[in-house]
């Protein structure tokens, strides 16, 4: 799952604050159940706004034409940065095969 952008945080947070204030003023609720319902509704609406915000063009272009598996395979774990391609073991190999591979070097 991609990380949320700054715009998604900003629009989602603003939606939650404005919706909460508007609903509290509109319904003039003072009970705990009413306030909880208003807060839950505002959070749900803020999440919906943040998720529905379009991705930036460079992010949308990265994912175009690639399957989820190809995108996942293209990412490298941070612990493998700086490790040469010969030292990496493909995910399809078992641990026994990986041990044999490391002994052959």
C-alpha positions as CSV (number, residue, x, y, z in Angstrom):
1,X,0.0,0.0,0.0
2,X,1.5,3.4,-1.0
3,X,2.2,6.0,1.7
4,X,-0.3,8.8,2.0
5,X,0.8,12.1,0.4
6,X,0.9,15.4,2.3
7,X,-2.1,16.6,0.3
8,X,-4.1,13.5,1.5
9,X,-3.1,14.2,5.1
10,X,-4.1,17.9,4.8
11,X,-7.4,17.4,3.0
12,X,-8.4,14.5,5.3
13,X,-7.6,16.4,8.5
14,X,-9.3,19.5,7.3
15,X,-12.4,17.5,6.4
16,X,-12.5,15.9,9.8
17,X,-12.2,19.3,11.6
18,X,-14.7,21.1,9.5
19,X,-17.2,18.2,9.5
20,X,-17.0,17.8,13.2
21,X,-17.6,21.5,13.9
22,X,-20.5,21.7,11.3
23,X,-22.3,18.6,12.7
24,X,-21.9,19.7,16.3
25,X,-23.3,23.1,15.5
26,X,-26.0,21.7,13.3
27,X,-27.3,19.1,15.7
28,X,-26.5,20.8,18.9
29,X,-25.8,17.5,20.6
30,X,-24.6,17.4,24.2
31,X,-24.9,13.7,24.9
32,X,-21.8,11.5,24.8
33,X,-23.4,9.1,22.3
34,X,-24.2,12.1,19.9
35,X,-20.7,13.4,20.1
36,X,-19.3,9.9,19.5
37,X,-21.5,9.6,16.4
38,X,-20.5,13.0,15.1
39,X,-16.8,12.1,15.6
40,X,-17.1,8.7,13.9
41,X,-19.0,10.3,11.0
42,X,-16.3,13.0,10.6
43,X,-13.5,10.5,10.7
44,X,-15.2,8.3,8.1
45,X,-15.7,11.2,5.8
46,X,-12.1,12.5,6.3
47,X,-10.8,9.0,5.4
48,X,-13.0,8.9,2.3
49,X,-11.8,12.3,1.1
50,X,-8.1,11.3,1.7
51,X,-8.4,8.0,-0.1
52,X,-10.3,9.4,-3.1
53,X,-7.8,12.2,-3.7
54,X,-6.1,11.6,-7.0
55,X,-2.4,10.4,-7.0
56,X,0.3,12.7,-8.3
57,X,1.1,12.2,-11.9
58,X,4.6,10.6,-11.3
59,X,3.0,8.1,-8.9
60,X,0.2,7.2,-11.3
61,X,2.8,6.7,-14.1
62,X,4.9,4.4,-12.0
63,X,2.0,2.0,-11.5
64,X,0.6,2.1,-15.1
65,X,1.0,-1.2,-16.9
66,X,2.5,-3.1,-14.0
67,X,0.8,-5.8,-12.0
68,X,1.0,-5.7,-8.2
69,X,3.4,-8.6,-8.3
70,X,5.8,-6.8,-10.7
71,X,5.7,-3.7,-8.5
72,X,6.4,-5.7,-5.4
73,X,9.3,-7.5,-7.1
74,X,10.8,-4.2,-8.2
75,X,11.0,-2.9,-4.7
76,X,14.1,-3.8,-2.7
77,X,14.2,-4.2,1.0
78,X,16.2,-1.5,2.7
79,X,18.5,-4.1,4.3
80,X,19.7,-5.2,0.8
81,X,20.8,-1.7,-0.3
82,X,24.4,-1.9,-1.3
83,X,24.3,-5.7,-1.7
84,X,25.4,-6.8,-5.1
85,X,23.0,-8.7,-7.4
86,X,25.1,-11.8,-7.2
87,X,24.7,-12.0,-3.4
88,X,20.9,-11.8,-3.5
89,X,18.9,-15.0,-3.5
90,X,15.7,-15.1,-5.5
91,X,12.5,-15.5,-3.4
92,X,11.6,-18.7,-5.1
93,X,14.5,-20.6,-3.7
94,X,14.2,-22.5,-0.4
95,X,16.5,-21.9,2.5
96,X,18.4,-25.1,1.7
97,X,19.0,-23.8,-1.8
98,X,20.1,-20.5,-0.4
99,X,22.6,-22.1,1.9
100,X,24.0,-24.1,-1.1
101,X,24.2,-20.9,-3.1
102,X,26.2,-19.1,-0.4
103,X,28.6,-22.0,-0.1
104,X,29.3,-22.0,-3.9
105,X,30.7,-18.4,-3.8
